[in-house]
Amino acid sequence: MSFDSLAPHYRWMEWLLAGRKLQHCRTAFLRGLPQARHALLLGDGNGRFLEEFLAAHPRARVTCVDASAAMIRRARARLRARGVDLAAVEFIHADALAWTPSPGTYDLAVTHFFFDCFRRDQIERLLEILGPALTSDAQWLLADFRVPASGFARWRARWIVRSMYLFFRQVTDLPASSLIPAEEFLVPRGYALRERRLSEWGLLHTDWWTRGVA
Ligand SMILES: C[S@@+](CC[C@H](N)C(=O)[O-])C[C@H]1O[C@@H](n2cnc3c(N)ncnc32)[C@H](O)[C@@H]1O
């Protein structure tokens, strides 16, 4: 899988199809979070979340892991163009499934529109990798698509999600073909949902999870 070919088009496509809706999801909890010491951003892409994160958490260190070199280049360029100091940011070009983080390092994980790229077995593997790397009181921000339980909202979401998978599987060779709800993999591993906000008829969710007690 590679997002390299999509990287130059990601921003305008998002703007055309969703306006600022996804960015609202990404940043919904940024200012309510306790100040992060060391944040881990998995698959942050072109750096739009990173930019807002650094403004809201100016003392945090940040590690960004992304499998797409083109996405990382765009993130760097975006932040440099805006005069953002990148001294506290480490970009790692790696497959998160094959990456070994240091234990007990991160008090914040951010996985926006990231888990929808993976099959269930790969998500389980990612959680195995991340578990030891997060502190015992870590916070976790996660925005993604979802399919509501019933009604027109469900029908609409299924149509949109199916179209997206058709497109992304064609262009990026995405291994996933369906969404796995976050609660199915985070709750059994001891994460608690502190807050969830839904938008777009329930098609989008943005979550604030905590490790341990919410
Ligand atoms: C759907 S995009 C989401 C980008 C961004 N987080 C957002 O909110 O729009 C998925 C991102 O995850 C990265 N990615 C996909 N698979 C990955 C993997 N196995 N390891 C690391 N990054 C990966 C892609 O390169 C891309 O930047």
PDBQT file of the ligand as one rigid body, heavy atoms in Angstrom, charges set to zero:
ROOT
HETATM    1  C1  LIG A 301      -6.322   7.891   4.784  1.00  0.00    +0.000 C 
HETATM    2  S1  LIG A 301      -4.768   8.683   5.041  1.00  0.00    +0.000 S 
HETATM    3  C2  LIG A 301      -5.131   9.662   6.471  1.00  0.00    +0.000 C 
HETATM    4  C3  LIG A 301      -4.225  10.854   6.570  1.00  0.00    +0.000 C 
HETATM    5  C4  LIG A 301      -4.542  11.802   7.727  1.00  0.00    +0.000 C 
HETATM    6  N1  LIG A 301      -4.348  11.163   9.011  1.00  0.00    +0.000 N 
HETATM    7  C5  LIG A 301      -5.919  12.363   7.652  1.00  0.00    +0.000 C 
HETATM    8  O1  LIG A 301      -6.509  12.614   8.700  1.00  0.00    +0.000 OA
HETATM    9  O2  LIG A 301      -6.392  12.647   6.551  1.00  0.00    +0.000 OA
HETATM   10  C6  LIG A 301      -3.801   7.384   5.724  1.00  0.00    +0.000 C 
HETATM   11  C7  LIG A 301      -2.396   7.786   6.063  1.00  0.00    +0.000 C 
HETATM   12  O3  LIG A 301      -1.795   6.683   6.734  1.00  0.00    +0.000 OA
HETATM   13  C8  LIG A 301      -0.570   6.368   6.094  1.00  0.00    +0.000 C 
HETATM   14  N2  LIG A 301      -0.403   4.915   6.213  1.00  0.00    +0.000 N 
HETATM   15  C9  LIG A 301      -1.145   3.957   5.625  1.00  0.00    +0.000 A 
HETATM   16  N3  LIG A 301      -0.689   2.738   5.955  1.00  0.00    +0.000 NA
HETATM   17  C10 LIG A 301       0.360   2.933   6.787  1.00  0.00    +0.000 A 
HETATM   18  C11 LIG A 301       1.244   2.070   7.476  1.00  0.00    +0.000 A 
HETATM   19  N4  LIG A 301       1.142   0.735   7.367  1.00  0.00    +0.000 N 
HETATM   20  N5  LIG A 301       2.196   2.625   8.254  1.00  0.00    +0.000 NA
HETATM   21  C12 LIG A 301       2.303   3.975   8.371  1.00  0.00    +0.000 A 
HETATM   22  N6  LIG A 301       1.502   4.841   7.733  1.00  0.00    +0.000 NA
HETATM   23  C13 LIG A 301       0.551   4.336   6.950  1.00  0.00    +0.000 A 
HETATM   24  C14 LIG A 301      -0.719   6.832   4.675  1.00  0.00    +0.000 C 
HETATM   25  O4  LIG A 301       0.533   7.054   4.037  1.00  0.00    +0.000 OA
HETATM   26  C15 LIG A 301      -1.525   8.105   4.865  1.00  0.00    +0.000 C 
HETATM   27  O5  LIG A 301      -0.698   9.206   5.135  1.00  0.00    +0.000 OA
ENDROOT
TORSDOF 0
